[in-house]
Every structure is written in C-alpha cells, then in structure tokens.
Amino acid sequence: MALPKVGSIGEYIREQRQQAKISLRQLAAAAGVSNPYLSQIERGLRKPSAEILNQIAKGLRISSQALYVQAGLIEDREPPSDIITAIRADTHLTERQRQVLIDIYESFRKEKRAEDEQTSQNARPRHGSGSDDEPLPEEFLAALEPYTATSGNGNVTQETKEG
C-alpha cells in the first residue's frame, strides 16, 4: 500500500490528527506524551522513536506501519511492478524522466484503486431488478424467437433444436 509522501513525519501526524478531528491535547493524552512534545513532533523539531510512533498511531487509530513508513523507519512493502522495473532499467531515459514516468504511473494506479473501492462500495444488489420473473422487452423476444419458446406469461424458456 503506497502512502502519500509529505514533508515530514510531523506534518503527516498533524494531517492525520486533523482528519480525525482530534485536538493536539486529545492526541497527546491518548498517546501518553506531553502536549509540548507532540507539538514539537508536528512542527518537525523532534524526531519520535518507534515506541512513541506506535503510541501516536494507537491514539490516531491508524496503522503503526503507516507512521513507520512515513518516518523512514521501514520501507513500504509493496513490491515494485514489472512496469516500474522496466522504467528503471531503461537506459534511454534520464533519471528525471524515469521518475516522472514512475510518478505518473503510480498516480494512475492510486486513482484506479480509489475507483475500485468506490465501485465495490456501490455494488450492492438491487432488490426486484434483474430477476428471472420479469418479461423481456418485445424486441429482445423477437430476436430470440428462432432459438427459444416463450411461455404464456412472456418469460423466455430455452428450447433445443435437434437436427
């Protein structure tokens, strides 16, 4: 899972805190750190240890791995795709061109994942639609006539032709 890179771990923590609508004091209390210390982390004046990051992650109710990746303590574990490997191996491109292509590719992948998540959330079966009890429109029945026989209620039943 690729995480958006921000200027520093402190900015990331502040962004997550604001999105969660938690005050600095509330997060400090939940994480078990002092208000001034958390403020210094958010402003980039202090670099928190892995243990403090874990406490902050619990306070924010997010994955500690997300904070570790942002802090540079661990690498993002998503393996590079064959496309990224190919872009990096292309000797005809400059380093800047490679990076731009990778950035564009990653943005497309991120956009597609968001679309897929949205689609899966919206894909709920509708009651009453698409059931086998609904008769087909007349134009479909006419097109299917050589291959099917219709029952008295307009429903299509399969008829086999023996030759």
Backbone torsions as a table, in degrees:
resi	resn	phi	psi	omega
1	MET	NA	116.1	-178.9
2	ALA	-81.7	133.4	179.7
3	LEU	-104.7	145.3	178.4
4	PRO	-67.8	132.7	179.9
5	LYS	-84.8	133.0	175.7
6	VAL	-121.1	176.1	-174.5
7	GLY	-55.9	-38.5	-178.1
8	SER	-158.8	168.8	177.1
9	ILE	-62.2	-35.8	179.3
10	GLY	-62.9	-43.4	177.3
11	GLU	-62.5	-39.8	179.8
12	TYR	-63.8	-44.8	179.1
13	ILE	-62.5	-44.5	178.5
14	ARG	-60.4	-44.1	-179.8
15	GLU	-60.9	-45.0	179.5
16	GLN	-65.5	-39.7	179.1
17	ARG	-63.4	-44.0	-179.3
18	GLN	-67.2	-38.7	177.6
19	GLN	-64.5	-34.1	178.6
20	ALA	-80.8	-5.9	-179.3
21	LYS	57.7	47.7	178.2
22	ILE	-114.8	136.2	177.9
23	SER	-75.7	162.8	177.7
24	LEU	-58.5	-42.9	-179.8
25	ARG	-64.3	-41.8	179.8
26	GLN	-63.2	-43.8	179.8
27	LEU	-67.1	-41.2	178.6
28	ALA	-59.3	-43.2	179.4
29	ALA	-66.0	-43.9	-179.6
30	ALA	-65.1	-34.3	-178.3
31	ALA	-87.4	-12.0	179.9
32	GLY	74.5	32.4	176.5
33	VAL	-123.9	165.3	-179.4
34	SER	-78.4	155.3	177.2
35	ASN	-57.1	-48.5	-178.6
36	PRO	-62.1	-38.3	-179.5
37	TYR	-64.4	-46.0	178.9
38	LEU	-63.3	-40.0	177.7
39	SER	-60.9	-41.5	178.8
40	GLN	-66.0	-36.4	176.3
41	ILE	-63.2	-47.9	-178.6
42	GLU	-62.9	-32.9	179.9
43	ARG	-85.4	-1.2	177.4
44	GLY	82.2	13.3	-179.4
45	LEU	-84.9	-23.2	179.4
46	ARG	-127.7	145.7	174.8
47	LYS	-107.7	114.4	-175.5
48	PRO	-73.2	152.2	175.5
49	SER	-76.0	169.9	178.2
50	ALA	-61.2	-36.9	179.6
51	GLU	-64.5	-44.3	178.8
52	ILE	-65.4	-40.9	177.6
53	LEU	-59.8	-40.1	178.7
54	ASN	-62.1	-43.4	178.4
55	GLN	-64.6	-41.4	178.9
56	ILE	-64.9	-41.4	178.7
57	ALA	-60.2	-42.6	177.4
58	LYS	-62.6	-41.7	179.2
59	GLY	-63.8	-35.0	179.2
60	LEU	-85.9	-11.8	-176.0
61	ARG	59.5	47.2	174.6
62	ILE	-126.8	170.2	179.5
63	SER	-67.4	133.4	175.9
64	SER	-66.5	-27.8	177.6
65	GLN	-60.3	-37.8	179.1
66	ALA	-59.8	-42.3	178.7
67	LEU	-70.8	-38.6	179.1
68	TYR	-62.5	-40.8	178.7
69	VAL	-64.2	-46.1	179.9
70	GLN	-61.4	-37.0	-178.6
71	ALA	-79.7	-8.8	-179.7
72	GLY	80.8	14.7	179.0
73	LEU	-78.3	-30.5	174.3
74	ILE	-136.6	160.3	177.5
75	GLU	-88.6	150.7	174.2
76	ASP	-62.1	133.7	-170.5
77	ARG	-90.4	2.9	178.5
78	GLU	-71.7	120.7	-177.8
79	PRO	-67.9	147.2	179.4
80	PRO	-66.7	143.8	179.8
81	SER	-78.7	167.0	177.2
82	ASP	-61.5	-32.4	-179.6
83	ILE	-67.0	-45.1	179.0
84	ILE	-64.3	-40.5	177.4
85	THR	-60.8	-42.6	179.6
86	ALA	-65.6	-41.4	179.0
87	ILE	-62.0	-45.2	-179.2
88	ARG	-65.1	-28.7	-177.7
89	ALA	-85.7	-12.4	-176.6
90	ASP	-71.5	113.2	-177.5
91	THR	-81.4	-8.6	-179.9
92	HIS	-83.2	-6.2	-178.7
93	LEU	-108.2	150.5	173.5
94	THR	-78.7	166.1	178.8
95	GLU	-60.9	-40.0	178.5
96	ARG	-63.2	-43.5	179.1
97	GLN	-63.2	-41.4	178.0
98	ARG	-59.7	-47.1	-176.9
99	GLN	-64.5	-39.5	178.5
100	VAL	-63.1	-44.5	178.9
101	LEU	-62.1	-42.9	179.1
102	ILE	-63.7	-42.8	178.6
103	ASP	-61.2	-43.6	179.2
104	ILE	-63.9	-46.8	179.7
105	TYR	-58.8	-46.1	179.7
106	GLU	-63.7	-37.1	178.9
107	SER	-66.4	-37.0	176.4
108	PHE	-65.1	-41.5	179.8
109	ARG	-64.1	-41.8	179.6
110	LYS	-63.7	-43.4	178.7
111	GLU	-61.7	-41.3	-179.8
112	LYS	-66.4	-41.4	177.2
113	ARG	-60.6	-41.9	178.9
114	ALA	-63.4	-41.9	177.2
115	GLU	-62.6	-43.5	179.9
116	ASP	-62.6	-41.4	177.5
117	GLU	-63.4	-42.1	179.3
118	GLN	-64.2	-42.2	-180.0
119	THR	-63.9	-43.5	-179.2
120	SER	-66.8	-31.5	177.6
121	GLN	-72.4	-32.7	-178.7
122	ASN	-87.5	-11.1	-176.1
123	ALA	-85.2	77.7	176.6
124	ARG	-115.4	137.1	-178.6
125	PRO	-63.3	135.6	177.7
126	ARG	-90.4	128.8	179.7
127	HIS	-74.4	135.6	175.8
128	GLY	89.1	-13.3	-179.5
129	SER	-107.2	146.7	177.3
130	GLY	73.7	15.1	179.6
131	SER	-79.3	161.4	-178.0
132	ASP	-74.7	-10.7	-177.3
133	ASP	-82.3	-12.9	-177.9
134	GLU	-81.9	133.0	178.5
135	PRO	-71.8	150.2	177.1
136	LEU	-77.9	152.1	175.5
137	PRO	-61.4	153.6	-175.8
138	GLU	-55.3	-41.2	-177.9
139	GLU	-64.6	-31.6	177.3
140	PHE	-73.5	-39.6	179.0
141	LEU	-62.0	-40.5	-180.0
142	ALA	-64.8	-39.7	-179.7
143	ALA	-69.2	-30.7	-177.8
144	LEU	-88.8	-8.5	-172.3
145	GLU	-51.9	-44.4	-179.2
146	PRO	-64.4	-18.5	-174.2
147	TYR	-109.6	-8.9	-174.4
148	THR	-138.1	168.0	171.5
149	ALA	-124.8	139.6	-180.0
150	THR	-96.7	144.0	175.2
151	SER	-81.0	172.7	-177.0
152	GLY	-60.5	-24.5	-177.1
153	ASN	-92.7	6.5	177.3
154	GLY	92.0	-3.0	177.7
155	ASN	-77.7	148.1	-177.7
156	VAL	-94.2	132.3	174.1
157	THR	-119.6	146.8	-177.1
158	GLN	-78.7	137.3	178.6
159	GLU	-124.2	130.4	179.3
160	THR	-93.1	140.0	177.9
161	LYS	-106.7	126.9	178.2
162	GLU	-102.5	137.5	-174.5
163	GLY	-124.1	NA	NA
